[in-house]
Amino acid sequence: MFCDTEWKESSRYYGGNGCFLFQLAPEISIYRVSASGANENYMYLNSKGFALPRGLGMGGSTDKFRLFLSEDLDEHSYTTPKCLSFEPGRLSSGEQFVVDAIEIWGCGGEESELGQKAHRQETADLINRARKVDKAQFLGSDFDKEMFLGKTFGHGTDKARIADDES
């Protein structure tokens, strides 16, 4: 599959007429957007909702996609030979299949690369901040010491009290 739009979580189809389906074996075939323009059901991604199929789909309808990859890439993935969105033709020898390998390519410019680097840096910064604990906050008041740390700091006062009692 080739998609002209960024994948996004949605309960509806999206994408543009630059999308197409293809197969590489046993021969190379490309199935472009149908000339009839009967529908624009190009791209579908649902990983959260329960009312609709969970997975990634192209073409067809939510009842019967042209190509569907189930959320766990198991035997619930399937393909059909025709739909109203793309030109007809077989994408695989059988209808149902299990995904053995998947290859994903992202095509973006320098701006996309910079955005990706910035996002990775923000994530790393958040992780580092979460790892650091300000221990002084635990000792804010006598109530905090007693409530959260219990008798952690009481051993010194107990020994002093015992020493006073003995003398």
KARA-V36158 format. One record per pair of residues at least 6 apart in sequence whose ideal C-beta (glycine too) atoms are under 7 Angstrom apart, sorted by sequence separation. I is the first residue (numbers start at 1). J is the second residue. D is the distance in Angstrom with one decimal. If there is no record, write none. Layout:
I;J;D
I;J;D
//
This chain:
23;29;4.9
46;52;5.3
59;65;6.2
60;66;4.4
70;76;3.8
82;88;3.8
138;144;6.5
139;145;6.0
22;29;6.4
46;53;6.6
47;54;5.9
58;65;6.6
59;66;2.8
70;77;4.9
81;88;6.1
22;30;4.7
46;54;5.5
57;65;3.8
58;66;5.7
59;67;6.4
69;77;4.9
81;89;6.5
145;153;6.2
5;14;6.3
22;31;6.8
46;55;6.9
53;62;6.0
58;67;4.7
68;77;6.0
81;90;5.0
5;15;4.5
20;30;5.8
21;31;4.4
52;62;5.4
57;67;6.6
68;78;5.5
138;148;6.2
4;15;6.4
5;16;5.8
20;31;6.1
45;56;5.2
57;68;4.5
138;149;6.7
3;15;6.0
4;16;4.7
20;32;4.7
44;56;7.0
67;79;4.9
79;91;4.4
20;33;6.8
44;57;4.0
55;68;5.8
56;69;4.6
66;79;6.8
79;92;5.2
4;18;3.2
19;33;6.6
44;58;7.0
55;69;5.4
66;80;5.7
4;19;5.4
43;58;6.0
53;68;6.9
55;70;4.4
80;95;6.6
3;19;5.3
17;33;4.4
42;58;6.4
55;71;4.8
64;80;6.3
79;95;6.3
2;19;6.3
42;59;7.0
54;71;4.4
66;83;4.0
78;95;5.2
2;20;5.1
41;59;5.9
78;96;4.7
41;60;6.3
66;85;6.3
77;96;7.0
78;97;6.9
1;21;5.4
2;22;6.8
41;61;6.3
60;80;6.5
66;86;5.9
77;97;5.6
75;96;5.7
77;98;6.8
77;99;5.8
19;42;4.4
60;83;4.0
75;98;5.3
19;43;6.4
47;71;6.0
59;83;4.2
67;91;6.0
74;98;5.9
60;85;6.6
16;42;6.9
59;85;3.9
73;99;3.9
13;40;6.8
15;42;3.4
59;86;4.9
13;41;4.2
15;43;3.6
13;42;6.1
14;43;5.5
13;43;6.3
69;99;6.3
13;44;5.2
10;45;6.3
11;46;6.0
7;43;6.9
9;45;5.9
8;45;6.5
9;46;6.9
21;58;6.2
5;43;6.2
7;45;5.3
9;47;6.4
11;49;5.5
21;59;7.0
9;48;6.3
19;58;6.9
3;43;5.6
11;52;5.6
42;85;6.0
41;85;4.8
21;66;6.8
39;84;4.8
21;67;6.1
38;84;3.8
39;85;5.7
34;84;6.2
34;85;6.0
33;85;6.8
34;86;5.8
33;86;6.2
34;87;5.9
32;86;6.7
31;86;4.6
32;87;5.6
31;87;4.4
1;58;5.3
31;89;5.2
29;89;5.6
21;86;5.4
1;67;6.3
20;86;6.9
23;91;5.3
21;91;6.1
//
